[in-house]
């Protein structure tokens, strides 16, 4: 994933996380790098059980308050 913020200083730094609304079971199957936004599998995926996953990700800046 890629997101940018045109602010300056710490407010332009962005970190990534799965949305709080994402079910725990899905979060256990995937990992997201908070800095790069890279998503990788962390668990065994079985196409016969589930054909697709919808992953909701938030990119937030480090401002006060943080904006997504």
BELLIN-V167144 format. One record per helix or strand. SS is the DSSP state (a for helix, b for strand). FROM is the first residue (numbers start at 0). LEN is the number of residues. If there is no record, write none. Layout:
SS|FROM|LEN, SS|FROM|LEN
This chain:
a|8|4, b|13|5, a|23|4, b|29|3, b|38|3, b|56|5
